[in-house]
Amino acid sequence: MQVLLDRLRNAIERHCVEPTTRTAIPGLLLFRAEAPTTPMSVVYEPRFCVIVQGSKQVMLCDQVFDYDASKYLVTAVDLPVSGHITHASPEAPYLALCLTLDPAEIADVLLELRDAPEDPSHQCPRCLTVSALTRNILDPVTRLVGLLDTPEDIVFLRRLAVRELLYRLLQGPQGSVLRQIATAGSNLSHLNRAIAWIRDHYAQAFDIADVARLAGMSPSSFHRHFRAATMMSPLQYRTRLRLQEARRQLMSNAVDAAEVGFAVGYDSPSQFSREYRRMFGNPPARDAQRIRAEGAVEARVLEAVG
C-alpha cells in the first residue's frame, strides 16, 4: 500500500502545480493545497475521490465525514455539502484526485459481470459514504494517474484502468450505491431525475407532488427515498442550493444582499437573512465581508471541486 501511495503522490505532485488541474484523462481532476482551508459550501456531483497526502472534512447536514490517505469517498447524486482541508503545508501539501462516475461505464461493467439488477423496491442507499482504501482499489487508481506520464497511452489504457477500478468498487462496501447509479429503474436513478430538476430550478417554487412524479413515485415514497439518499428533505435540499448560490454571488460580486436573496428565490429579505445566518453563522453581508477579508475566495475555487 505505501509503495503505491508514494508512487501516486509523486505523480500528482508532478502533474498538479495549481490548486485544481483538469487532466488529459477524461473525468480525472487533481488537487493541491499548501494550507488548511476554511469550510466552504459546494455541490458534489457523482464522483470517486482519494486523498494521498493531507486530510479533509466534509459535512452533509449534521453528518461529518473525515477522510485521508487511508480512505476513499464516493458520492452518488448531486449533494450540497460543506468541506474544508484540515491538514496541509508547503512541506507536505494536500494532494488528492477525483474521478467522475459515469453511469454508462458502470452499467457496462455490470453487464459483463452478469450481476443481478438492483431490486427497485429497495430503499435508496446513502449517497455520500467513506470507506477504507484497499490495495485492490489503489492499484488501478495509481495506473490511471500514471498514464499522465505517457499521454499517448491514455486513449487505450484509460478504459482498462477505469473498468478495473469500477469492478473493485462494485465488489466493495459501496457496490450497492454504484449499482443503483447505473441501473435503469432503480429508485436512485429515478431520484436523480428529480434532483437534477431541483438543481436546475432551485429559485422556483414547486409542489412536491409534481417533483415526485418526475421520479415516478408517490409524494410519501419520494420524500422517504430522498431523505434516505441525501439525509435531508427535498425542501431542505432546495434551501441549501439557494443559500450556497447566494453565498457564491455575494463573494464574487459587490451586490446587495436583498437583491441576491430575490435572485435565488426568496420573497422576503428577512427570511433570506434568517436562513442564511442559520446556515453560515453570519448575516449575508457580514459573511461575505469576512470571507473576502480572510482571502477565502481562492479556497472556495478549490473546494468547489476538491
C-alpha positions in Angstrom: 0.0 0.0 0.0 2.7 2.5 1.0 4.7 1.9 -2.2 1.5 2.6 -4.3 0.6 5.7 -2.2 4.2 7.1 -2.7 4.0 6.4 -6.4 0.6 8.1 -6.7 1.7 11.1 -4.5 4.8 11.6 -6.7 2.6 11.5 -9.9 0.1 14.1 -8.5 3.0 16.3 -7.4 4.4 16.3 -10.9 1.2 16.9 -12.7 -0.7 19.2 -10.3 1.1 22.6 -9.7 -2.2 24.6 -9.5 -4.9 24.2 -6.9 -7.0 22.4 -9.4 -5.8 20.6 -12.6 -8.1 19.2 -15.3 -6.0 16.4 -16.7 -5.9 14.9 -20.2 -7.7 11.8 -18.8 -11.5 12.4 -19.2 -13.2 12.8 -15.8 -10.0 13.0 -13.8 -9.2 16.1 -11.6 -6.1 16.6 -9.4 -6.0 18.9 -6.4 -3.2 20.6 -4.4 -3.2 22.9 -1.4 -0.4 24.1 0.9 -2.5 25.3 3.8 -5.8 24.3 5.5 -8.9 26.0 4.1 -12.0 27.4 5.7 -15.3 25.5 5.4 -17.0 26.3 2.1 -20.3 25.1 0.8 -20.4 23.5 -2.6 -22.2 20.8 -4.6 -20.5 17.5 -5.1 -21.5 15.6 -8.3 -21.3 11.8 -8.5 -17.6 11.0 -8.0 -14.9 8.8 -6.6 -12.2 10.7 -4.5 -8.9 9.7 -3.0 -6.6 11.8 -0.8 -2.9 10.7 -1.0 -1.5 13.4 1.4 -3.2 15.6 4.0 -6.8 15.2 5.1 -10.2 16.8 4.6 -13.6 17.0 6.4 -16.9 17.0 4.6 -20.2 17.8 6.2 -23.6 16.8 4.9 -26.4 18.2 7.1 -25.3 17.1 10.6 -23.2 14.2 9.4 -19.4 14.7 9.5 -17.0 12.6 7.2 -13.3 12.8 7.9 -11.0 11.2 5.4 -7.3 10.9 4.5 -5.0 8.6 2.6 -6.5 5.6 4.4 -10.0 6.1 2.9 -11.9 6.9 -0.2 -15.1 8.8 -0.7 -18.0 8.2 -3.1 -20.9 10.4 -3.9 -23.8 9.1 -6.0 -26.0 12.2 -6.6 -25.6 15.9 -6.6 -25.2 16.8 -2.9 -24.8 20.3 -1.3 -22.1 19.8 1.2 -19.6 21.9 3.3 -16.0 20.9 3.2 -12.5 22.0 4.2 -8.9 20.8 4.1 -7.8 20.1 7.6 -4.1 19.2 7.1 -1.8 20.7 4.5 1.5 22.6 4.5 4.2 23.7 1.9 6.4 20.8 3.1 3.5 18.3 2.9 0.8 19.7 0.6 -2.7 18.3 0.4 -2.8 16.1 -2.7 -6.0 14.4 -4.0 -7.8 13.2 -7.0 -11.4 12.8 -8.1 -12.9 10.7 -10.9 -16.3 11.4 -12.3 -18.6 8.3 -12.0 -20.2 7.6 -15.4 -23.4 5.5 -15.2 -22.8 4.1 -18.6 -19.3 2.8 -17.7 -20.7 1.3 -14.5 -23.5 -0.4 -16.4 -21.0 -1.8 -19.0 -19.1 -3.5 -16.2 -22.3 -4.8 -14.6 -23.3 -6.3 -17.9 -20.1 -8.2 -18.2 -20.3 -9.4 -14.6 -23.9 -10.5 -15.3 -24.9 -9.2 -11.9 -28.5 -9.3 -10.8 -30.1 -5.9 -11.1 -30.9 -3.9 -8.0 -34.4 -4.6 -6.7 -36.4 -1.3 -7.4 -38.3 -1.7 -4.2 -35.1 -1.3 -2.1 -34.6 1.9 -0.2 -32.2 4.4 -1.7 -28.7 3.9 -0.2 -27.0 6.9 1.5 -25.3 8.8 -1.3 -22.2 10.0 0.4 -20.0 7.4 2.1 -16.4 6.9 3.1 -14.7 3.5 3.1 -11.3 2.0 3.8 -8.9 2.3 0.9 -7.5 -1.1 -0.1 -4.7 -2.2 -2.3 -7.1 -3.6 -4.9 -8.6 -0.1 -5.3 -5.4 1.8 -5.1 -3.6 -0.2 -7.7 -5.8 0.7 -10.8 -6.0 4.3 -9.5 -2.2 4.5 -9.5 -2.0 3.1 -13.0 -4.7 5.5 -14.2 -2.8 8.6 -12.9 0.4 7.1 -14.2 -0.9 7.4 -17.7 -0.3 11.2 -17.5 3.4 10.4 -17.9 2.6 8.6 -21.3 -0.3 10.6 -22.8 -0.1 8.6 -26.0 -1.4 5.6 -23.9 -4.5 7.3 -22.5 -7.0 6.6 -25.2 -6.4 2.8 -25.0 -5.4 2.2 -21.4 -7.6 4.6 -19.5 -10.6 2.4 -20.2 -8.9 -0.6 -18.8 -7.8 1.1 -15.6 -11.3 2.6 -15.0 -13.0 -0.7 -15.6 -10.8 -2.4 -13.1 -11.4 0.4 -10.6 -15.2 0.2 -11.1 -15.1 -3.6 -10.8 -13.2 -3.3 -7.4 -15.7 -0.6 -6.2 -18.6 -2.8 -7.1 -17.2 -5.7 -5.1 -16.7 -3.4 -2.1 -18.9 -1.8 0.6 -20.2 0.8 -1.8 -21.1 -1.6 -4.5 -24.8 -1.2 -3.9 -24.9 2.5 -4.4 -22.8 2.1 -7.7 -25.3 -0.5 -8.9 -28.2 1.9 -8.3 -26.4 4.7 -10.2 -26.2 2.5 -13.3 -29.4 0.5 -13.1 -32.3 2.0 -15.1 -35.5 1.6 -13.0 -33.7 1.8 -9.6 -35.0 4.2 -7.0 -31.8 6.1 -7.2 -31.9 6.5 -11.0 -35.5 7.9 -10.7 -34.5 10.1 -7.8 -31.6 11.5 -9.8 -34.1 12.9 -12.4 -35.9 14.8 -9.6 -32.6 16.0 -8.1 -31.4 17.3 -11.4 -34.7 19.2 -11.9 -34.5 20.8 -8.4 -30.9 21.8 -9.0 -31.9 23.5 -12.3 -35.0 25.2 -10.8 -33.9 25.9 -7.2 -35.1 29.5 -7.5 -38.6 28.5 -8.3 -41.5 27.4 -6.0 -42.6 23.9 -6.7 -45.1 21.3 -5.5 -43.6 18.2 -4.0 -46.2 16.1 -5.8 -45.1 17.4 -9.2 -41.4 16.7 -8.5 -42.3 13.2 -7.1 -44.0 12.5 -10.5 -40.7 13.1 -12.2 -39.2 10.3 -10.1 -42.3 8.1 -10.7 -43.1 8.0 -7.0 -45.9 9.0 -4.7 -45.1 12.1 -2.6 -44.6 10.0 0.6 -42.4 7.4 -1.2 -40.4 10.2 -2.8 -39.9 12.0 0.5 -38.7 8.8 2.2 -36.3 7.9 -0.5 -35.0 11.4 -0.9 -34.2 11.7 2.8 -32.6 8.2 2.8 -30.3 9.2 0.0 -29.4 12.8 0.8 -30.1 13.0 4.6 -32.4 15.9 4.0 -35.9 16.7 2.7 -36.5 18.0 -0.8 -37.2 21.5 0.5 -34.1 21.4 2.7 -32.1 20.4 -0.3 -33.5 23.4 -2.3 -32.8 25.7 0.6 -29.2 24.6 0.7 -28.8 25.1 -3.1 -30.3 28.6 -2.8 -28.1 29.7 0.1 -24.9 28.2 -1.5 -25.6 30.1 -4.7 -26.4 33.3 -2.7 -23.0 33.0 -0.9 -21.2 32.5 -4.2 -22.8 35.6 -5.7 -22.1 37.7 -2.6 -18.4 36.6 -2.6 -17.8 37.2 -6.3 -19.8 40.4 -6.8 -20.3 43.7 -4.9 -24.1 43.2 -4.9 -26.9 44.0 -2.4 -27.8 41.1 -0.1 -31.6 41.6 -0.5 -31.1 41.6 -4.3 -29.2 38.3 -4.1 -32.0 36.9 -1.9 -34.6 37.7 -4.5 -32.4 36.3 -7.3 -32.1 32.9 -5.6 -35.9 32.6 -4.9 -36.6 34.3 -1.6 -39.6 36.7 -1.5 -38.7 38.0 2.0 -35.3 39.7 2.8 -35.8 38.9 6.5 -36.4 35.2 5.8 -33.3 35.1 3.5 -31.2 36.8 6.1 -32.5 34.5 8.9 -31.9 31.2 6.9 -28.5 32.4 5.6 -27.4 33.2 9.2 -28.6 29.8 10.4 -26.6 28.0 7.8 -23.4 30.1 7.7 -23.3 31.8 11.2 -23.5 35.4 10.0 -25.9 37.6 8.1 -25.2 37.7 4.3 -23.3 41.0 4.0 -21.2 40.4 7.1 -20.4 36.8 6.0 -19.3 38.0 2.5 -17.1 40.7 4.1 -15.5 38.2 6.4 -14.7 35.8 3.6 -13.2 38.5 1.5 -11.1 39.7 4.4 -9.8 36.2 5.1 -8.9 35.7 1.4 -11.1 32.6 1.2 -12.3 33.2 -2.4 -9.4 31.3 -3.8 -10.0 28.5 -1.3 -13.6 28.3 -2.5 -12.4 27.7 -6.0 -10.5 24.7 -4.7 -13.4 23.5 -2.6 -15.8 23.7 -5.5 -14.3 20.6 -7.0 -11.8 19.2 -4.5 
